[in-house]
Amino acid sequence: MRNIKSKTITEIVESLCVDTNFCLPCDVLSSLKQRILCEEGIAKDILKEIVENADIARSEKLPLCQDTGTANFFVKLGKDVYIEDGNIYDAINKGISLGYKNNYLRKSIVCDPLDRKNTQDNTPANIYIDIISGDKIEISFLAKGGGSENASALKMLVPSYSWDGVKRFILDVVDNARNACPPLIVGVGIGGDFSSVGLLAKKTLLREIGSKNISPIYEEKEKELLEDINKLNIGPMGLHGKTTVLAVFIETKPTHIASLPVAVSIQCHSCRKQTVIL
Amino acid sequence: MKISLDELIFNIKNLKIGQKILLSGIVYTARDAAHRRIIDLLDSGNKSKIPFDLNNSAIYYCGPTATSPGKIVGSCGPTTSSRMDIFTPRLLKEGVKILIGKGDRSKEVQRSIKENSAIYFVATGGVAALISKSITKADLIAFEDLGPEAVYKFEIKDMPVIVAIDSNGNNIF
């Protein structure tokens, strides 16, 4: 058994808030820089602004986007870890509270969806924990803005829809995501059930842009979707162009004989993600 | 092209969709919750309690991050304008002339922009650190309890925007 203090987790989460909100990940930045070369006019100018913004945010310690997001945590918790002086949920939420308050990040969470009073510290985070073997903890943080979250969608298709129907739904969702700050990263979950497919889709957003799908079949489908979506002429910020998405990631899981659930998690270009291993 | 908002009020008709503009002047931030309150004040006959004069005003759909010490303002890019579509025709009727946000608007807003000779600009979403460089002064003027949704008065200098819906109702989207 390895003991880890809850305070250690809180401190790591607090520093993740800073790094993730001020620094655009390398894979996103280099993908944007490549796409500048493919564009012209307004589309090119927008991509250049996005890259310039990343430079300013990093060097001046300013949040990349004013929407510093809902705090999503994907945790792989080794079964041989014992958390001292508390539990992992409280440790993460305390780190978010301190990180968002101490670093002037925006507090974007309201207590109740109808009453809408701000919680004042951006908690609670969405925390998803998988138990794995070993004595390590892997913590991935995704700070996700509300605009792109609002453009995400889930549908319970039936088996007869097959890939063509799944693809039509994905293209529809992207077509309705013009206001969600393209170029987008599109996370697709297929299979599982109603409650698991959304999480499956969202988790794919942690994947590195340019990485290959472990399934050659879905690798091909990702390429197919990337090409077809980029032909839609939605373009950066929906103002037309060849760059509507930077990446499409698909993840699947077993499902019921009657079901074909599909979820599309839309991520804006400000894809703020980071992983640390303790 | 550089334009001040004071001049723009008299030249709205000259601007066409797709034009890139560097805007200067006074804008007021307002997003979902502030819009709701402004509309409620209008509905309840309390127009005088609205925190700024709507006539010829410019509204920027923005909820900035908190301001860190030594800075004028936090990061402050545009939010999705369409969430305010339900409120916008009413505000345009009350004299608001300039809207700044991101993304497409409803047909009703497009029509109302034309009817009221107003204009809609888009700024690039997600470049909030860059846009903060265009804010030369920021004052919280109302609804402080709304936190990031409070109304700020921004003095902007050369803020980069694009004409998205012009006063003739043409739409870049």
Interface residues (C-beta under 8 A of the other chain):
Chain A: I42 D45 I46 E49 I50 E52 N53 I56 A57 E60 K61 L62 P63 L64 C65 Q66 D67 T68 N103 Y104 L105 R106 K107 S108 R116 N118 Q120 G145 G147 N150 R178 N179 A180 C181 P236 M237 G238 L239 C268 H269 S270
Chain B: G18 K20 A33 C62 G63 P64 T65 A66 T67 S68 K71 G74 S75 C76 G77 T79 T80 S81 S82 K102 G103 D104 V122 T124 G125 G126 V127 A128 A129 L130 S132 K133 L146 G147 P148 P160 I162 A164 I172 F173
